[in-house]
Amino acid sequence: MTRNPDGTWDKSKLPSRHVTEGPSRAPHRSYLYAMGLGTREINQPFVGVASCWNEAAPCNTSLMRQAHAVSEGVKAAGGTPREFCTITVTDGIAMGHEGMRSSLVSREVIADSVELTIRGHSYDALVGVAGCDKSLPGMMMAMLRLNVPSAFLYGGSILPGVWRGKEVTVQDIFEGVGAHSAGTMSLEDLCDLEQHACPGDGACGGQYTANTMACVSEAIGLALPLSSALPAPYLDRDAYAVATGKAVMQLIERNIRPRDICTREAFENAAVVVAATGGSTNGGLHLPAMAHEAGISFTLRDVAEIMRRTPYLADLMPGGRYPAKKMGEAGGMPILLRTLLDAGLIHGDCMTVTGKTLRENLEGVVFNEDQDVIRPVSNPLSPTGGVVGVWGSLAPEGGIVKVAGLGHTKHRGPARVFDGEEACFAAVEARDYKPGDVLVIRYEGPRGGPGMREMLSTTAAIYGQGISDKVALITDGRFSGATRGLCIGHIGPEAQAGGPIALVRDGDIINIDCDAGTIDLEVDPIELEHRARDWKPRVTDYATGAIWKFSQTVGPAYLGAVTHPGGVAERHVYADI
C-alpha cells in the first residue's frame, strides 16, 4: 500500500474506505467528527488498538497504559488509532472452581470480539495488547483470522515477590496450599506468603502459559524483537508500545499481513521455542488453534515431534531456577533465537513485523556469556525439549506433559479414577491416595467439562505434599504452565467423546513412559468393548449460555479445541473486502 504523491493515503483498497469515503458515508463520518477526529484523521488508515485491560487480575492492569502508548506510535506514523477493550478470564483467579470452565472459552470470545469489532467498523489494521494466558493466543488468532496488517504486544510479566529473603511467585502459594494440608506449613505462614508473592502489575512470573505465548509472539514474527522482555511495571516498556504502533503503519504501507508472517515454518519456530524454554503444555493447544485460523494443519503431533528433537535451554520456573524477568535481563528472545538459529534449529527466512526476516533481525546479536539463564545448544539442560507428547491405547489422539526439570518420567501403577477435579482435589487434600497411584481426572475435556479446566490447584497440592515423584496424574483437561510433576493433559479422545479414558476403572494398570512417548491402559480390549456398551456421555450442568455454546461446537484438543472451520474453509478474507 503506497501513499499518494502529496503524502496522503490511498484508501482505495483499505477496509476503512467503506466508512469514510464518498457522499453516502456522511452519516458515518459524523460519528467520527463527534469523537474529535478531523478530516486529516478520517482520511488516514484506521488502526484498531485492542487491549484486554481490566481489573480482574494484575496480568491486565498495565495494558491500558501500554495501549495508549501504541496509539501515540500510530499517530506519529500517520495513522488514526481506535482503541477498544475485550475480556479476559484470568486463570489464577478462576483456578480450582467452576470459574475455570470459562477460561478456554474466553480465548474464543476474545478472538471473536476482536474480529467483530474490526469487521463492524472497517478498521485497516490491528495492534493487540494482551497479558494473560488465553488473551495472548486469542488476540493472535484474531490477527490470523482477519489477516489485516497486525502487530502484537505482550503486557509483560509480574516482578517476583520476596518472602523471607527468597524470590517467590504465585506458584509458591498454590504449592503452599499442599504444604499446609500436609502439615509442613502453618496457616500463618501461608497467609503471610500470599501477601508477598505478587507485588504488582503483570502476568505470572515464570515460564507459565502467558510468558510461553509471549515468547511465541516473538518467535513466530508477530511481535517486535525483545518486546516481551521487560516486566509490566517498567515504564520503559512503553517505548516498545510506541514502536509497535509505528511498525503496524509500515506493515500497512508494505501490505505485509499476518499470514505472510505466520507460515508453516514460523509455527515450527514457535514450537521449538516452547520446548527450548520449558514452556507451558498449553502451547500444544494454542499453536494448533492459531494455525487453524490461517488454514495451516499443525496438530499436537506436529508440535510434539518438533519438541522432542529440541534441546531444553532456558532455566526458567517452574522446572528451573529463574523467574521470567531474568530471561529478559539475560538478553531475552533474541539471545535464545540466535543460539537456536546458529544450531540450525529454526528457520531464519521467515518474515516478521519489522519487515525483515528473523535472520535479519538477529544480525549483530551475540550470545551473552555473562548469564546462565539461557544455555547454548552445546550445553543444554537436557537434549530433549521441556515438553513432550505421548500416545498409546489410553490416548490414541495423544496427550502432552512438561518434563522440564522432571526426573520422574516413567510410571506404572493402578488407576484411581475421579469424574471431575473437585473429587480428586478433595482426595488429595485428605491424602486419600497411595504412592504408586495414577490419579485419573476425566470429564474435564473441551466438551465434557465443558471448558477443559486447568488442574493447578490439584497438581500444586500434590507437589506441596512432597509426593509428586511417587504418583502420576492424567486428565482430558489441561494443566497450568506452573504445573510440575508427572502430569499428562489433553488426553484424547476425551471422556465425553467415549475415549478410552472414559472406560478406566479403579485398579486398572496404566503404564506411562515419557521417554518413549507412550501411555497405555493395560486392560484387555475385549473387556473395554464390554465396558463401552454400558457407557453414556455425561449430562453436564451447562444447558444454556456461552459455555453451552462452546461445548456444542468445540473440536478435539489435539486440533486446538477450535470452534469453527478455520482458514481452510474461507470464501473471502476480511482484509480484502
N, C-alpha and C positions, 0 to 999 in steps of 0.2 A: 504494500500500500504506500503510495507516494503523496507528497504534498503538492499543491498547485504552485505555479511559479511565484505567486505573491506570498507564499508561506502558509496560506490557509489549507485546510484539509479537504481532499476529495472524498466525499462521503458516499459516492455513488454505489459502492459495494459494501458499505458498513451497515450493520443492522439498525443503527440509530437513525438512519435516513427515514425509517418508517414512522418516526415520531417527531422529526424535526424539519422535514423538507416539504415545501410546497404549500399552496393556499389551504388545502384540505386539512393540514395539520396545525392550523392556527389555534384551535381549542387545546391541542396537546401542548403547544408552546406556551400558552397562557399559564398553565400549571408550572412550567419551568421558570417563567418570569416571576411567578408568585413566590418562588423559593430563593429569589435573589440572583438568578442567573441573568446574564446579559446576552446580547446577540453573539458576541465572540464565543462565550462558553457553550452556547447552544450549537454553534457551528463546529465545535470540536468533537473528537471521539468521546463517547461516554464510557467510563470505566467503572464497573461495579466493584466496590471495595467491601467485600463480605467478611464480617468477623463473627466469631462465636462468643462475643463478650456477654458475660452475665455475672451475677453474684452467687452462683450455685457453688463455686469452689475456686480456690486460688489459681487453678490452671488458666482461668479465663479473665481474671480481674485486670490484667495489664493489656488486654487486647484492644480496648477502645483507644487507649493512648497510642498504640502502635498503628492502628488503622488510620487515625488522624495523620500520623507521620507519613504513611503510604500516600494519603491524599495530597499532602504537600509535594511529594515527589511527582505525582501525576500532573498536578498543576504546573510545576516547574518545567515539565517536558511538553506542555501544550495540550494537556487533556483535561477533561471535566470529570472529576471523581463523583461517584454517587454511593455513599456509604449505607449499608444496611446490616442488620444482625440476624443471626439464626440461632437455633437452640444448641444446647449441649446437655447430655446426661453424663455426669462425672462418676466414673466407676468407683472411686474411693468412697464416695458417699452412698452410692447405690449398692455397694457390695454387701452380700450376706443376707439380703432380704428381697422382697418382691420387686423393689425398685430396679434390681439388676436386669429384670426382664425388659426394661425399657432401653438398655444400653445399646445393644446391637441394632435395635430398631431405630435408634436415633441416628445412626450412620446413614440409613436410607432417607430419613426425614431431612437431615442436613443436605444431602445431595439433591433431593427433590426440591427443597425450599429454595436453594440457591439457583437451581435450574429454572424454577418457575419465576423467580424474581428477575433473572436475566432475560428470559423469554418475554415476560409480560411487559417489560419496559424497554426492550430492544437495546440492551447495552452491547457495546462493541468489544469489550474485554473484561477480564476478571482478575482481581487480586484477592486471594483467600488468606485470611489470618486466623489461625487456629492453634489451640494449646492443649487439647485433651485427646484421650485415646481414640474415640470414634470420630472426632471432629477433623482430625488430620486426614484420614483416608476419605471421609465423606466429602470434604472440600476438594480433594484431588479427583475424586470420582466425578464431581460436578464439572470440573475443568475438562476432563476427558470426554464426558458426555456432550457438552456444549461445543467443544473444540474451537472456542474463540481464543485469541491470544491471552495467555494466562500466566500468572506467576504466584508462587506460594510463599508464605512467610510463617514460620513457627514462632509462637509467642515466647518460647524459652522455658527452661527448667527452673524449678524452685531451688533456692540455696539449701544445702543440708543444714539441719539443726544441730545444735551441740547440747549434749546431755552428759553431765559428769565427765567432761573432758573428751568425749568421743563424738565424732560426726554420726548423725542418725538421720533416717528418713522414715516415711510413713510405713515402710516395710517393717521396721523395728517395732512399731506399735502393733501391727497385725500379729507379728510373731510373739510380742509380749502378751497378747491375749492367751496364746497357747501356754506360754511360760507361767502365767498366773493360774491357769487351770491345772497345770502340773505341780503347782505349789512352789515354783522356783522364783517367782516374782511376786512381791506384795502388791496389794491393791494401791497402796500409797505410791509405790514406785511407778506402777502403770499409769496412774493419773498424773504423776509428775512428768513422765516421758511424753504423754500426749500433748502437754503444753509447750514442749520444746522442739518437737520433731519437724514441724512445718512453720518456718519463720516468716513467710510472706508470699508474694506472688509467684506463680509458676507451676509447671507440671511436675509430677512426681519425679524425684531427683535421682533415679537410677536408669539403667538401660531397660526400662519398662516399655509399655506399648507406645506412649507418647514420644519418648526420645528415640525409640526404634524407628517410628514412622517419620520423625524429623530427619533422621539420617537418610531414610529412604528418599525424602523430598529432594535432598541434595544429590544423592547418587543417581536418581532417575532423571535429574536435569530440570526439575520444576522450580527449584529454589536457588538463590544466589549462593556461590561458594562461601562457606563459613557463617552463613546466616543463622544456622541452628546452634551456634556455639555458645553465645553469651546467655547467661541466666536472665530470666524475665525482669528482675528488679533493676538490672543495669540499664541506665538511660542511654548508654552507648548503643544499645540495640536499635534505637530509633533511627540511627544512620542507615542501618540495613533496610529499615522500612521505607525510608525516603528513596534509597537506591532501587528498591523493588518497584516502587511506583514509577520511577524513571525507566526501569527496564521494560515494564509492560508496554510503555509507549513505543519503545524501539521494536518490540515484537509486533505491534500493530503496523508500524511503518514497513516492516520487512515481511509481514504476513507469515510469521512463524507461529505455529499452533501447537497445542499440547500433543497431538498425535504425530507431529513431526519430531517431537522430542521423545515421547514415551513409546519407543519401538520395542519389539521383542527383545532386542539386545539390551535396551535400557532396563527392562524388567529383570533380565538376568543380572545386570549390575546391582539392582536393588536387592535381589535375593542374596547375592554374595555379601553385601554389606550387613544384612540382618544376621547372617551366620557369623561373619567376622567380628561383629560386636557382641555376640552372645545375646542377641536381641529377643524380643518377645515372640512366643509362638503365634501370637495374633498376626504377625507378618504373613504367616501361611494362610490366613483368612483374607486379609486385606489386599495383598498383591493380586490374587486371582480376581477379586472383585473390581479392582481398578483396571486390570487388563480387559475384563469383560466389557467395560464401558467403551473401550477402544476397538472392540471386535477382535481381540487377541486371545487365543486359547493359552492359558497359563495356569495350570492346575496345581493342587497341593503336591502331586508327584513331581511336577516340573520344579517347583520350589525346593522340595526335599532333595532331589538329585543334585541340584546346584549346591545346596548347603552341605551335603555330605562330602563334597570334594573341596570345600573352602576351609582354610585354616582359621582357627579362633584366635583373634589378635588383640582385642580390646578388653582390658582387665577391669570391667565395669560391674557394679552391682546389678542383679542380686548374686550372680555366681562369682563375681570378682570382688576387688577391693575398693574401687573408687566410685564416688557419685558422678552424676552426669557432667557437672561443671568442670571436673578435672580433665575430661576429654577435650573440652574447648580450650582449656589452658595449655594442653599438650599440642595444640595445633588443629584440633577439630577434624572434620571430614576431609579437608584437603590432604592432610598428612596420611590418613588411612587410605584414601583413594590413590595417593601417589605410590604407596608401597604395594597396593594391590595391582595397580597398572604396571609397575615395573616388573612384577612377577607374572604378568600376562593373565591375571585372573579376572579382569574386567575389560569391557570394550571401550576403547578410548575415542572412537569416532562418532559417538552419539552426540547429537545436538543438545544444547542446553539453553536456558532462558537468557544467558549472556549474549546469545547469538554466536557463540563459539562452541567448539566441541569440548567434550570432557577433557581430552588430552591437551587442548589449547589452554583451558582454564588452569591446568596443573603445571604449565610451563613455569619454571623458576621455583616451584615448591620443592623443598629439600627435607628429607626425613629428619625429624628433631631427635637427636641422640640424647638430649638432656631431659628426657622424660621416660617413664616406664609404664605409662597407661596404655599406649598403643605399641604393640610389639612389631618388629619386622617379620616378614614372611619366613625368613630363615630361622627365626626363634619364636615360634608360636606358642601360645598357651596350650594348644593341642592341635594336632594335624587335621582334625575334623571340626567342622563348624559347630557353633554353640547350640544349634537347633537341628534336629533330625526328624525324619518321618519313619513311621512303622506301618507294616501291612501284615495281614495274615487272616486266619479263619475267624478271628474276633473282629477284625476291621478290614473287610475287603476293599473299602474306599479309603482306608488309611487313617492314621492318627498322627499327632505331632507332639514332640517332647523337647524341652530345653535341657540340654546336657552340659551346658557351660558350668564348669566348676563341680560337676556331679561325678562322684566316684561310684555310686550305686546305679549301674546301668543294666544289670541283669537281675531278674527276679522271677521266681516260680513259686506260686502259693495258692491257697484256697480263696475263692471269691467271698466277699462279704457285700451283699447287694443292698442298695438303697434307691428307692424311687424318689429322687429329688435331693437337693443339697441339704435342706434343713435336717432331715433324718440322719444324714451322715455327720453333720456338724454336731448334733446332739450326742451321737455315739462317741465322737472324738473328744468332745468336751468332758464326757463322763469316763473317758479312757476305756470305753467298752469295745475294744478290739485287741487283737493279738499280734505280736511280732510275726512276720511272715505273711499276713493277710494282704489280699489285693482288694482295696475298697473300690467298689463299683458304684458310681453315681450316674443314674440313667434318667431318661425322660427330661433332660435338660438341653436337648438339641435345638436347632433353629425352629423347627415345627413343634416339637414335643414340649418344650419349656412352657410356653413358647419364649423365644428370645435368646437362647443359647447363653445362659448366665456364666459369669466367671466364678471361680471357686476359691478365691484367695483367702477368704475367712477360714475355710476348712484346711487348705494346704498350709497356711501360716500357723494355724493352731497345731497341726501335726509337727511342723518344724520346731515350733516353740516348746513342744513337749520332749524334744530331743530324740525322736524315734523315726525321723524321716528316712534313715538309711536301712530301716528294717521292715518297712511297708511300702506298697505301691498304691497309687490311686489312678483310676482311669474314668473317663467320662465322655459322653457325647456332647457335653457342654464345652466350656472354654476355661483357660487359666489366665490369670493376670500375668503381665510381664514381670511382676515381682515374685511370682511363684518359684520356689526351688524345691528340689526333691524329685523322686521318680514319679512324675505326674504327667499322664498322657491324655491329651484332649483331642477334640474333633473326631472322636471315634465314629466311623460311618460304615454302613448306613446307621442313622440314629435309631434309637429305640422306637420312636413314634412311627418310623417307616418300616418297622418289623425287622431291623437289622439284628445280627447275632447277639448284640449286647442286650436286646430285649428278652432273650431266651436264657440268659445266665441265671443260675440258681446258687444259693449259698453252698459253699463247699466245692463247687466246680474248680478245677485247677486251671489257672491262667499262667501262661509262660511268656515272659517278656524278655527280649534281647535287643536293646537299643543299638548295640554294636553291629549286629547283623541286620537290624531294621525289621524285626519280626514281633508279632503279638498274636498268640494263638490260644484258642479255647480248647482244652483237652477233653472234649466230650464227643462221643460217637455221633456222626452225622445223622444216623437213623434216630437216635434219641432226640436230637434237635428238631427233626421233622415232626416227631410226636408232640414236642412242646409247642411247635409253631401252630399246630391245629387248634390249640386252646387259647392262642394269643389273640388279643384285640387291641387296637390303638387306645391310648388313654384319653379320657374326656377331661379337658383342662377347664379351668375356671374362666378362661378368656373367650367369651362368646360374642363380644362386641368391641368396638373401639380400635385404636391403632395397632395394638398388639395382636388382636384377632386378624386384622387385615394383613399384617406381616406374615402370620402363620399360614394364611391361605395362598400366598404367592412365593414364599421363600424356597430356594433350592438348597441342595446339599452343601455341607461345609467344604468339601474338597474343591468345589467350584466357586467358593467365596461367599456362600449364603446370600446370593443375589436375588432380586425380586422382580426383574424384568428381562426381556430377551437380550438386551445389550446391543453393542455396536454392530454385531454381525447381522442383525435384523433391520437395521436402519433403512429408511426410504429417503430421508434427507437429513442433513446436519444443520443444526440451528445457525451456525456461523455463516452459512451460505444462503440465508433467507433473503 
